[in-house]
Amino acid sequence: MQEIFDQYQWEVTQCTPLHQGLINKTYVVATAHGDYILQTINHAVFKDPSAIDQNINTIGAYLKLNSPDYLYTHLVPNKNGNTLIEWEGSYFRAFHKINGYALSVLENANQVEEAAKQFGGFTHQLRNFKADELKNTLIDFHNLSLRFKQFNTALLQGNPHRIESSKEAISFLLNKQSITDKYEYFIEHPDVQKRVTHHDTKISNVLFNDHGKAICVIDLDTTMAGYFISDVGDMCRTCLCTVSEEEQDFNTIEVKADRWEGLQKGYLHHMQYELSAFEKDHFFYSGQFMIYMQALRFLTDHLQNDIYYGARYENHNYNRALNQIRLLEVYEKLA
């Protein structure tokens, strides 16, 4: 990648792949004048890399002007002043490396609270930013109505053998259609606001320092205008349970009450007075919304022969769907 390094005029001493994240390829680049994060943007997933580039730069310019001390992953321009480089069919961008570490697995409720505080703080910092100025980098990413429609299409056109063997899971999800109905009611309500929303609030998208404090949000590719239930819901889905969506022993799936309390405390630390009363009334619903949507997506893909997520083994997406169904069941017991 010497041609890329030359674009940034880097004197590279070491380039190391960072095996974290499923979408983009990431490298830590050590140079004579500091360390950088170099990434490719997966344009099979993100069809318009320039939209991501524009969003990150637009937010960055706003924060430099209005919150210059806020720790943010500003893009690094190359020698021509560009922050997105197209080279041999790939798209590259670079950030200054921030001293911190990302977690792949949660260890305690304090980490949930810290992460939630950062995600809530990110939206809070941008409360006066016009969210509709952001490009839509993944159209209909968290559109539950669309996901429910796709599920019903799969029931009509999907693999008949898989439909037959998935009857119980299908019945469960159809019986939960009220979650979709509530989503449609929610987004049309006059007291609901679209804000700058991260849309991918898993624990690995927050950096921590050596004292266990979360210091900044990373991976902004899905940042666009959205509803707070997306960020809170994704934290519910990925941070409250002690096992991942890949777990096949469904008896081990449980929701930790102290993590739920930490999530609420952390997110509302900054967002308490930003959310309307109606939105706060839907805080718990956020988890139902996101877990249910992911169960729909996994089962839809299974019925359509794994064309979206792919499968590493037979019935992989079916097991993922059952995992999320079980997670929804135990989550709803918190109510």
NUFI-559657 format. One line per 3 residues: number of its first residue (from 1); for each residue y, z, x of C-alpha. Coordinates in Angstrom, 3 decimals. Last residue first. Layout:
N
NUM	Y,Z,X | ...
REM end
This chain:
335
335	-4.845,32.284,-41.061 | -6.799,32.843,-37.841 | -9.983,31.692,-39.582
332	-8.502,28.202,-39.679 | -8.952,27.969,-35.909 | -12.684,28.695,-36.209
329	-13.258,25.809,-38.617 | -10.915,23.446,-36.771 | -12.747,24.121,-33.502
326	-16.071,23.378,-35.218 | -14.718,20.064,-36.447 | -13.346,19.392,-32.980
323	-16.747,19.882,-31.348 | -18.415,17.824,-34.072 | -16.023,14.978,-33.261
320	-16.737,15.267,-29.536 | -20.447,15.211,-30.313 | -19.984,12.016,-32.316
317	-17.876,10.607,-29.495 | -20.750,11.064,-27.017 | -23.452,9.907,-29.424
314	-25.421,8.227,-26.623 | -23.951,8.953,-23.187 | -20.798,8.272,-21.191
311	-19.004,6.824,-24.210 | -15.936,4.628,-24.593 | -12.705,6.046,-25.948
308	-11.607,2.986,-27.895 | -14.604,0.724,-28.667 | -17.103,3.549,-29.076
305	-19.388,1.767,-31.550 | -16.970,1.691,-34.509 | -18.590,4.704,-36.182
302	-18.239,6.654,-32.935 | -14.606,5.616,-32.597 | -13.838,6.811,-36.115
299	-15.631,10.090,-35.367 | -13.492,10.716,-32.299 | -10.256,9.724,-34.028
296	-10.913,11.817,-37.116 | -11.771,14.879,-35.021 | -8.559,14.300,-33.056
293	-6.524,14.179,-36.248 | -8.126,17.373,-37.566 | -7.353,19.228,-34.344
290	-3.750,17.990,-34.385 | -2.830,18.707,-38.001 | -4.733,21.983,-38.234
287	-2.983,23.234,-35.108 | 0.466,22.285,-36.389 | -0.333,23.914,-39.740
284	0.108,27.287,-38.072 | 3.733,26.464,-37.294 | 4.304,24.926,-40.719
281	6.377,27.814,-42.155 | 8.482,27.541,-39.002 | 9.330,23.969,-40.014
278	10.467,25.075,-43.473 | 12.597,27.855,-41.991 | 14.250,25.243,-39.772
275	13.408,25.100,-36.083 | 16.152,25.363,-33.471 | 16.711,29.113,-33.767
272	13.262,30.185,-32.593 | 12.905,27.191,-30.262 | 13.558,28.795,-26.878
269	11.284,31.852,-26.972 | 9.619,30.248,-30.003 | 7.266,28.270,-27.777
266	6.252,31.250,-25.649 | 5.833,33.805,-28.427 | 3.832,31.440,-30.603
263	1.574,30.342,-27.752 | 1.092,33.921,-26.563 | 0.018,35.039,-30.035
260	-2.479,32.193,-30.241 | -3.734,33.058,-26.759 | -4.207,36.680,-27.815
257	-6.196,35.528,-30.862 | -8.663,33.562,-28.738 | -10.196,30.680,-30.641
254	-13.935,30.167,-30.391 | -16.307,27.374,-29.434 | -19.378,28.797,-27.695
251	-21.573,28.234,-30.770 | -20.730,24.528,-30.510 | -22.896,24.105,-27.445
248	-21.909,20.493,-26.806 | -18.681,21.174,-24.923 | -16.759,17.974,-24.163
245	-13.734,19.011,-26.261 | -13.189,21.802,-23.746 | -14.209,25.470,-23.687
242	-12.156,28.698,-23.831 | -10.267,27.653,-26.953 | -6.584,28.337,-27.598
239	-5.132,25.959,-25.000 | -6.270,22.424,-25.867 | -6.068,22.129,-29.643
236	-3.385,24.735,-30.200 | -1.317,23.231,-27.385 | -1.695,19.810,-28.999
233	-0.548,21.246,-32.304 | 2.544,22.897,-30.826 | 3.614,19.632,-29.211
230	2.802,17.378,-32.155 | 3.975,19.911,-34.759 | 7.448,19.745,-33.187
227	7.926,16.289,-34.661 | 8.667,13.153,-32.668 | 11.121,11.097,-30.638
224	9.638,10.097,-27.299 | 7.878,11.612,-24.299 | 4.463,9.968,-23.938
221	4.962,9.021,-20.271 | 6.539,12.381,-19.419 | 3.846,13.691,-17.099
218	5.425,16.975,-15.918 | 6.983,20.101,-17.442 | 8.540,22.684,-15.158
215	8.371,26.176,-13.638 | 5.481,28.047,-15.258 | 5.263,31.492,-13.672
212	2.027,32.623,-12.070 | 3.694,34.076,-8.987 | 2.566,31.179,-6.790
209	4.469,28.718,-8.970 | 3.157,26.883,-12.007 | 3.512,23.224,-12.993
206	2.939,22.161,-16.595 | 1.096,19.030,-17.689 | -2.328,20.433,-16.762
203	-2.106,22.904,-19.667 | -2.176,20.192,-22.326 | 1.079,19.390,-24.058
200	0.805,15.635,-24.444 | 3.364,14.640,-27.128 | 6.444,15.617,-25.048
197	8.866,15.647,-27.986 | 12.578,14.872,-28.023 | 13.392,15.803,-31.600
194	12.750,14.515,-35.114 | 13.903,16.991,-37.744 | 12.251,18.454,-40.814
191	14.483,20.159,-43.384 | 14.788,17.005,-45.508 | 10.993,16.846,-46.029
188	9.464,13.407,-45.563 | 7.544,14.335,-42.400 | 6.050,17.430,-44.044
185	4.874,15.819,-47.294 | 3.036,13.115,-45.380 | 1.498,15.741,-43.086
182	0.464,17.846,-46.098 | -1.409,14.897,-47.574 | -3.165,14.387,-44.250
179	-4.263,18.038,-44.153 | -5.262,17.718,-47.830 | -7.819,15.139,-46.693
176	-10.029,18.004,-45.527 | -12.900,17.107,-47.861 | -13.005,13.691,-46.240
173	-13.416,15.334,-42.848 | -16.316,17.524,-43.958 | -18.054,14.663,-45.770
170	-17.877,12.458,-42.693 | -19.322,15.240,-40.538 | -22.235,15.683,-42.956
167	-22.852,11.971,-43.354 | -22.930,11.174,-39.629 | -26.486,9.778,-39.534
164	-25.767,7.281,-42.304 | -22.457,6.166,-40.813 | -24.123,5.726,-37.431
161	-26.797,3.515,-38.934 | -24.202,1.522,-40.902 | -22.055,0.814,-37.793
158	-18.514,0.585,-39.126 | -16.878,-1.619,-41.746 | -16.412,0.560,-44.799
155	-16.485,4.037,-43.227 | -14.569,2.625,-40.254 | -11.795,1.527,-42.606
152	-11.671,5.066,-43.986 | -11.212,6.448,-40.476 | -8.485,3.910,-39.733
149	-6.643,5.071,-42.859 | -6.952,8.702,-41.749 | -5.604,7.771,-38.319
146	-2.687,5.906,-39.934 | -1.750,8.903,-42.083 | -2.055,11.158,-39.033
143	0.566,9.235,-37.069 | 0.414,10.975,-33.704 | 0.419,7.914,-31.424
140	1.922,5.615,-34.061 | 3.448,3.406,-31.329 | 2.809,4.637,-27.812
137	5.903,4.239,-25.600 | 8.434,4.344,-28.442 | 11.729,3.974,-26.597
134	14.142,6.873,-26.598 | 17.611,6.543,-28.138 | 16.215,7.992,-31.381
131	16.060,11.369,-29.679 | 19.841,11.642,-29.475 | 20.230,14.472,-26.955
128	21.798,17.625,-28.359 | 18.507,19.568,-28.461 | 17.479,18.212,-25.051
125	17.264,21.575,-23.286 | 15.469,22.930,-26.359 | 12.783,20.238,-26.211
122	12.037,21.116,-22.593 | 12.273,24.840,-23.306 | 9.595,24.590,-25.970
119	7.307,22.868,-23.476 | 8.182,25.410,-20.779 | 7.760,28.447,-23.032
116	4.445,27.066,-24.269 | 3.207,26.858,-20.677 | 4.223,30.438,-19.920
113	2.708,31.765,-23.134 | -0.554,29.926,-22.517 | -0.635,31.217,-18.929
110	-0.094,34.765,-20.206 | -3.080,34.345,-22.533 | -5.529,34.104,-19.648
107	-7.556,31.836,-17.357 | -6.739,28.351,-18.570 | -8.560,25.449,-16.945
104	-7.085,22.394,-15.214 | -4.044,24.256,-13.938 | -1.190,22.485,-12.180
101	0.364,23.624,-8.926 | 3.864,24.034,-7.615 | 6.275,22.743,-5.009
98	7.787,19.680,-6.641 | 7.015,16.323,-5.028 | 9.956,13.938,-5.394
95	8.936,11.270,-7.861 | 7.719,7.704,-7.442 | 6.990,4.676,-9.620
92	4.468,1.838,-9.433 | 3.430,-0.882,-11.874 | 0.374,-3.009,-11.171
89	-0.297,-6.756,-11.374 | 0.072,-7.316,-7.651 | 3.327,-5.362,-7.473
86	5.761,-4.384,-10.213 | 8.071,-1.627,-9.038 | 9.825,0.789,-11.403
83	12.635,3.074,-10.221 | 14.871,0.259,-8.995 | 17.865,0.898,-6.727
80	17.051,-1.933,-4.330 | 15.848,0.418,-1.587 | 13.593,2.173,-4.120
77	14.859,4.671,-6.666 | 13.106,8.060,-7.036 | 12.402,9.164,-10.614
74	13.596,12.598,-11.697 | 10.840,15.097,-12.488 | 13.004,17.849,-13.936
71	13.964,21.384,-12.937 | 17.068,22.294,-14.952 | 19.956,23.171,-12.612
68	21.980,20.083,-13.549 | 21.862,20.862,-17.277 | 24.473,18.642,-18.990
65	25.200,15.787,-16.586 | 22.001,15.818,-14.547 | 20.094,16.499,-17.768
62	21.496,13.437,-19.539 | 20.808,11.182,-16.544 | 17.216,12.443,-16.368
59	16.668,11.859,-20.084 | 17.787,8.253,-19.706 | 15.796,7.819,-16.488
56	12.574,9.128,-18.008 | 13.036,7.020,-21.132 | 13.904,3.832,-19.230
53	10.861,4.076,-16.970 | 8.595,4.735,-19.937 | 10.026,1.693,-21.728
50	9.652,-0.388,-18.544 | 5.933,0.417,-18.552 | 5.522,-1.505,-21.840
47	1.850,-1.828,-22.795 | 1.009,1.761,-21.918 | -2.769,1.994,-22.239
44	-3.785,-1.188,-20.387 | -0.496,-0.723,-18.570 | -1.874,2.219,-16.624
41	1.244,3.262,-14.735 | 0.672,3.600,-10.996 | 1.874,6.767,-9.389
38	3.441,7.976,-6.147 | 4.280,11.682,-5.825 | 6.529,12.332,-2.856
35	6.722,14.563,0.203 | 9.666,14.878,2.586 | 11.639,13.072,5.280
32	8.912,12.057,7.767 | 6.670,11.146,4.882 | 3.753,12.693,3.005
29	2.598,10.713,-0.017 | 0.609,12.506,-2.719 | -1.114,9.852,-4.797
26	-1.683,9.331,-8.536 | -3.610,6.748,-10.509 | -2.645,6.877,-14.187
23	-4.733,7.548,-17.299 | -7.263,10.318,-16.745 | -5.242,13.051,-15.069
20	-5.965,14.820,-11.808 | -7.681,13.352,-8.775 | -4.700,13.215,-6.444
17	-5.272,10.454,-3.885 | -3.861,11.294,-0.426 | -1.349,9.271,1.583
14	-0.433,10.621,5.028 | 2.245,10.136,7.697 | 4.335,7.624,5.765
11	7.690,6.532,7.151 | 9.126,5.652,3.764 | 11.630,2.878,3.213
8	10.999,3.065,-0.548 | 10.043,-0.599,-0.843 | 8.366,-0.270,2.573
5	5.940,2.243,1.092 | 5.055,-0.260,-1.620 | 4.394,-2.980,0.961
2	2.304,-0.496,2.958 | 0.000,0.000,0.000
REM end
